[in-house]
Amino acid sequence: MLIDSHCHLDRIDLKPYQNDFGCFMQQVANSKIEHLLCIAIDLEAYPAMLARVADYPNISVSVGVHPNEHEGHDPSVEELIVLGGHPKVIAIGETGLDYFRSEGDLSWQHQRFCNHIAAAKALKKPLIIHTREAGADTLKILAEEGADSVGGIIHCFTEDWEFAQQAMALNFYISFSGIVTFNNATAIKEVAKKVPADRFLIETDSPYLAPVPFRGKTNYPLYVRHVAEHIADLRGTTLEEIARLSTRNFYTLFGMA
């Protein structure tokens, strides 16, 4: 059985499933995907996201505001704590730093990141970290703010082995998306080979970043199998073993074992 540790179920295209979320979830079950973590990126869409997955015990959610979100509400620590207390919420985020899409004075982005870390620590729930072209500052803030006390996931990993080692030392897991299947993802493939068996996860980030052979098309949680298969090839093991290890790691991180 597989787990998709990072997806955006409120943003996927349901037309292939007759616009029926229940039909889509039946296909998920048929594909032997036993749990999904649906990730929030803003608070405006969050109520509808939560409503969509409310009746599915095999879907958990996060709550938070993505580092690139500019227009919506920027929650305080106290607001995040209240929202994060919902029983379906198992993580805070996605949060972090992104210097690729944002420019100029990014102190607001740093403060938002710190607020999410503070809320996660208060709730004792792991963090979902997004970092792009901001690796050094991401690690610095995680360390300075004591994020190691809750740990979490470096999602959609695109850094190098040195970053991975430092992140794992701060109690974070390394999660591989469809990017690991891309031919030019040499550094990420090397990390996928080296990460200890008890510290990696797999994800789709659907509807984005579809793995080979679907690159450039809409991504679905069903495609997490292709990520797992590629990592199995890289590590010289089987799909079943990667599924077993990543599932165990997910349940361990979130106290669901």
N, C-alpha and C positions, 0 to 999 in steps of 0.2 A: 504493500500500500504506500502511496505517495502523499506528500503534503506540499501545497503551494504556500510558501511562507510570506509572500508579498504579491497581492493582486488588488485591482481596483474594480470590484464587481459592479459598481454603480456606473461605470464608464464603458463597459464592454458592449459591443453590438450584438443584440439579441435577434436580429433578423434571421440568421440561420436556424433559430430555435422558435420560429413563429412568434417572436417577441414575447415569449413565455419564459420567465425566469425559472419556473418549476421544471420545464422541459430541459432547460440548460443544466440544472442541478441533477437531473436524472442521468444525463450524459456524463457528468462529473463522477457520479457514483459508478456508472458502468465502466468508467476508465480507471477505477480503483484509486481514486484520489479521496482520501478519507478526511482531510481537514483543509480549510482555506483560511488565511488571515487577510481580511479585507482592510485596506489601509486608507485612512483619511488624509486628504491634503488641504482641506479648508473646512471652515465651520458652516458656511452657507449651504453646502451640499450634504453636510453630515447627517442631519435628521432624516433625509430621504434615504441615504445610504444605510443607516441603522434600520429604518423601517423595511427596506428591501430584504435584509438578511435576518430579520428578527425571529422568524419561525424555523430557522435552520440551526440546530445545535452543533453541526459540524462546520459552522462559520463563526469565527471570532473576528473582532474588529480592533482597530487602534483609533485614537483620537489625537488630532494635532493639526498644525498648519505648516505646510511645506515652506522651505526657506525662500522660494521664488514667488510666493503668493503676495501680491502688492495691494490688491483692491479690497479684499475682505477684512473681516474683523480679526484683530490681533489679540488673542486671549491673554489675560493675566494668569499668573500661577494659580490663583484661587479658582478661576474659571476652569482651567484645565483639570484641577483636582476634582471639582464637582462632576465634570463630564467624564473624567476617567474612572469615577466610582461606579459607573454602570457595569452590571455583571458580565456583559458581553465584551467589555473592553479589557484586553489583556496586555496592551502595550501603548506607549505614548509616542506619537510621531505620525507621519514621518517628519523628522526635524533634522537640522544640521546646517551645513553651509554650502552655498553654490556660488562660486565666483565666475562661472562660465556665462550664466544668464543675467547676473546682476552686476552693476558697476557703481563706481563712486563710493561715497561714504556708506559702508555696510555695517555700521554700529547697530542699526536696528535689527539686522539679521543675527548678529552676535547675541543681542539681548533676547530675541525670540528663542534662540537655541538654549540660552541659559534658563529661561523660564520653563521650557519643556523639561530640561534636566531636573530642575527643582521640583516640578510636579511629579515626575517619575519617581524621584527619591521619596517624596511624601507618600505616594501611593504604593511604593515598593513594587513597581511594575517596570519591565524592561523598556528600553528605548529602541526605536527604529530610526537608523541614521542614514541620511542622504548626504553624500559629500562629492563635490565635483570641482576639480581644480582648486581645492581648499584643504588638501590633506593635512598639512602641518598645523594649520589653525584648528581644524576639527579635532585632532588628537590633543592639542594644547588645551582647548576648552573642556573636552571630556575629562582630562586629567585634573585640571584646576577646579572643576565643579564637582568632583567626586562621583562621576558617573559610574565608576567601577563598582560602586555599592549596589547598583541594580543591573548593570551590564545591558546587553541587548544585541542588536544585529547591525552590522555594516551591510546595508542592502545593496543589491546590484553592484557587486564589487568590481571596481575598475582601477584599483591602485596596484602597488607592487608588493613583493614579499616583505620588505622592510616595514611598510605600513601595516600589513597583515599581522606581523609579529607584535608590533606595538599595540594594535587594536586588541589582539587576543590577551595581551598582558593587562589590558584594562577591562577584561571580563566580557569581551564582545565576540560574537560568532561571525563568521564570514559567509555571506550568502551569494551564491552564483546565479546569475540570470542567463537569458539566452545569449548575451554578449559572449559568454565563454565558448560558444559554438562558432563564432565568427573566425574566419581564416586569419585575420590580422590581429587577433587578441592574444598575441604570443605571451605577454607578461602575465595576463590573467590565467592562461592555461597553466603556466608554471606554478602559480600560486595554488591552483586547483589540485595540482599533483602533490604539493607539499603540506597543505593544511592538515593538521591532525584529524584523525577519524572522528573525534568527539567534538570538533569545533566548526563544522561546516553545515550549511543549509542550502536548499535549492528553492528557486522562485521563478515566476514568469514576469512579474511587473506588468501583467496584462492590463489593458490592451496594447501596451507598448513593448518594443524590443523583442519581437518574435524570434525564436531560435531558427537556425538552419534546420529544415529546408523551407521554412515559412518566412524568412527574413524579408522585411519590407511590407508584410501583410499584417492584418489585425491579429494580435496575440490573444490566446485563450489559456486559462489554467490547464486545459487538457494537454497543452504542449509542454508542461513541466517534465513529462517523460523524456522528451528529447534532450533537455538539460541534464537529466540524470544519466541518460545513456552516454552522452558525450563525456561526462565526468568519469563514468565507469571505464570508458576506453582510455582516458588519460591516466587513470590510476591502475589500470591493468586488472580490473575486477569486474563484477557483474552488476547489471541493473538492479537486481534484487538486493545486493549488498548495499549499494548506494541508497536505495529506497529505505532499507532497514535503518541504516546509520542516520540519515537525514531526518527520518521520522522520529527516531529516538532522541536526537539532539533537540528537535523542536519541542517535544514534550518535556524534556529535561529543563530547557531554558524557561519555559512558561509554567513550570510546576504542575504539569498535566500528566506526568508519568504515573 
